[in-house]
Amino acid sequence: MARAEDLLETAMSFYTDDGLPVPKPTPAKGRPIVYPRPLVAAKLALHDAMLAAGMSNVELGHRLGLDDKAVRRVRDPLHRSHIGQIEAALRLLGKRLEVRVLEAS
């Protein structure tokens, strides 16, 4: 479990690398649950929103004033980014980033 978060995030990066939608989680059925870190979750949401909108990195970059390389980094779950860039990109796609704090289980 100590490395499960890293494993999950690495596995999700394969979907973004291949341009595939991120799969929805399956029910835990009593098994331990692992969540991606908030920044990674936001990047995965951006990836799926771009796929749904049919928007390319080039087009998103043009709208955000970023080059293609910068957009790739913003979308890469394994690259550190500023949450504000992801929030701005989601806004361009008609999405709103929401943060919630829940009791730990």
Summary of the structure (lengths in Angstrom):
residues: 105
radius of gyration: 14.3
end to end distance: 15.0
largest distance: 45.6
contacts: 241
relative contact order: 0.16
helix: 54%
strand: 0%
